[in-house]
């Protein structure tokens, strides 16, 4: 009985031992760490920006552009941007119409909204 068990278990154990170093070497070669702490130690330490910001220029003949708390003229004014100044925007959304344009840009970190009628970005800005 012992011999029969030894004959069936021994080849399976040998196969596991033969494959074990190969899979460990493949994991090391592919850059996959075996332990979570080792994975954290080998991870790149540079900061990846998750939300890109786009730069636009205030294009109005007025003295300043109103920054509002929401995407519409009915929202309260929370700040201003000067004429010909640069403004960073994170995304665009629909709001009330300003001279036929109903698109508004949201400022980074939810600091307010400006009408797209008065801002030129020169490139595609994603929707919020």
C-alpha positions as CSV (number, residue, x, y, z in Angstrom):
1,X,0.0,0.0,0.0
2,X,2.8,2.4,0.9
3,X,4.6,1.6,-2.4
4,X,1.4,2.4,-4.4
5,X,1.0,5.7,-2.7
6,X,4.6,6.6,-3.1
7,X,4.5,5.8,-6.8
8,X,1.5,8.1,-7.4
9,X,2.6,11.0,-5.1
10,X,6.3,11.0,-6.0
11,X,5.9,12.0,-9.7
12,X,3.4,14.7,-8.8
13,X,5.8,16.2,-6.2
14,X,8.7,16.1,-8.7
15,X,6.6,17.9,-11.3
16,X,5.7,20.6,-8.8
17,X,9.4,21.0,-7.9
18,X,10.4,21.2,-11.5
19,X,7.8,23.8,-12.4
20,X,8.2,25.9,-9.2
21,X,11.6,27.5,-10.1
22,X,10.5,28.2,-13.6
23,X,7.4,30.1,-12.5
24,X,9.3,32.0,-9.9
25,X,12.0,33.0,-12.5
26,X,9.3,34.0,-15.0
27,X,7.6,36.2,-12.4
28,X,11.0,37.9,-11.6
29,X,11.8,38.4,-15.3
30,X,8.4,39.9,-16.0
31,X,8.8,42.4,-13.1
32,X,6.0,40.9,-11.0
33,X,7.0,40.9,-7.4
34,X,6.0,37.9,-5.2
35,X,5.3,39.9,-2.1
36,X,3.2,43.2,-1.8
37,X,6.0,44.9,0.1
38,X,8.4,44.1,-2.7
39,X,6.0,45.4,-5.3
40,X,5.7,48.7,-3.4
41,X,9.5,49.0,-3.2
42,X,9.9,48.5,-7.0
43,X,7.1,50.8,-8.0
44,X,8.0,54.0,-9.7
45,X,8.1,57.0,-7.3
46,X,7.1,59.8,-9.7
47,X,3.7,61.5,-9.4
48,X,1.2,60.8,-12.1
49,X,-1.3,63.6,-12.7
50,X,-4.8,62.1,-12.9
51,X,-6.6,65.2,-14.2
52,X,-4.9,67.2,-16.9
53,X,-5.6,70.9,-17.0
54,X,-5.9,72.9,-20.1
55,X,-4.8,76.5,-20.5
56,X,-7.0,79.1,-22.2
57,X,-6.8,82.8,-22.7
58,X,-9.6,85.2,-21.6
59,X,-10.7,86.8,-24.9
60,X,-13.1,89.6,-23.9
61,X,-13.1,93.4,-24.4
62,X,-14.4,93.8,-20.8
63,X,-12.1,94.7,-17.9
64,X,-12.6,91.3,-16.3
65,X,-14.4,87.9,-16.7
66,X,-16.7,86.7,-13.9
67,X,-16.0,83.3,-12.3
68,X,-19.3,81.8,-11.1
69,X,-20.1,79.1,-8.6
70,X,-22.1,77.1,-11.3
71,X,-22.4,76.8,-15.1
72,X,-24.8,79.7,-15.6
73,X,-25.4,83.4,-15.3
74,X,-27.8,82.8,-12.4
75,X,-25.1,81.5,-10.1
76,X,-23.2,83.9,-7.8
77,X,-19.9,85.5,-8.8
78,X,-17.0,84.0,-6.8
79,X,-14.1,85.6,-8.5
80,X,-12.7,87.3,-11.6
81,X,-10.1,86.7,-14.4
82,X,-8.5,89.6,-16.1
83,X,-8.7,90.3,-19.8
84,X,-6.0,88.6,-21.9
85,X,-5.0,86.6,-18.9
86,X,-4.4,82.9,-18.8
87,X,-6.9,80.6,-17.2
88,X,-6.7,76.9,-16.4
89,X,-9.7,74.7,-17.2
90,X,-10.4,71.1,-16.3
91,X,-13.4,70.2,-18.4
92,X,-16.5,71.6,-20.1
93,X,-20.2,71.3,-19.4
94,X,-23.6,72.7,-20.5
95,X,-25.1,75.7,-18.8
96,X,-27.1,78.9,-19.6
97,X,-26.5,80.5,-22.9
98,X,-24.1,83.5,-23.2
99,X,-24.4,85.1,-26.7
100,X,-25.6,81.8,-28.2
101,X,-22.9,79.6,-26.5
102,X,-24.2,77.2,-23.8
103,X,-20.8,75.7,-23.0
104,X,-19.0,76.5,-19.7
105,X,-15.5,75.6,-18.5
106,X,-15.0,74.3,-15.0
107,X,-11.9,75.6,-13.3
108,X,-9.5,73.1,-11.5
109,X,-10.3,72.0,-8.0
110,X,-13.9,73.1,-8.5
111,X,-13.1,76.7,-8.0
112,X,-15.8,77.9,-10.3
113,X,-17.0,78.2,-13.9
114,X,-16.4,80.6,-16.8
115,X,-18.3,80.9,-20.0
116,X,-16.7,79.4,-23.0
117,X,-17.8,82.3,-25.1
118,X,-15.1,84.4,-23.4
119,X,-12.3,81.9,-23.3
120,X,-10.3,80.4,-26.2
121,X,-8.4,77.2,-25.5
122,X,-7.0,76.3,-28.9
123,X,-7.5,72.6,-28.2
124,X,-10.1,70.0,-27.3
125,X,-11.3,70.1,-23.7
126,X,-13.1,67.0,-22.4
127,X,-16.6,67.0,-21.1
128,X,-17.1,66.8,-17.3
